Amino acid sequence: MCLGCGRRAPKRDLARYVAVPEGGGMVLTRDHGASMPGRGLYTCRSGACFQRATERRGFARGARGPVVVDAALAGEFGDGEAVSGA
């Protein structure tokens, strides 16, 4: 399920992120191969959904703790459009 818009979709259709320990905290990292250990955090492949998940603290909720989110991660999607939530 997308943390930005709430859309339910197969995992292969979503972008996967993982919160990894770094410097005493957790940092959000893109998991392109879905091979990193940890709880998967998913958004649609759209910058708008990524931004909404960040603004609404969806990544922190999903990771069950504070997460540092690099805004540059949203740039990976170009001009993708958000999908309305279900």
Buried (B, 14 or more C-beta within 10 A) or exposed (E): BBBBBBBEBEEEEBBBBBBBEEEEEBBBBBBEEEEBEBEBBBBBBBBBBBBBBBEEEBBBEBBEEEBEBEEEBBEEBEEBEBBEEE
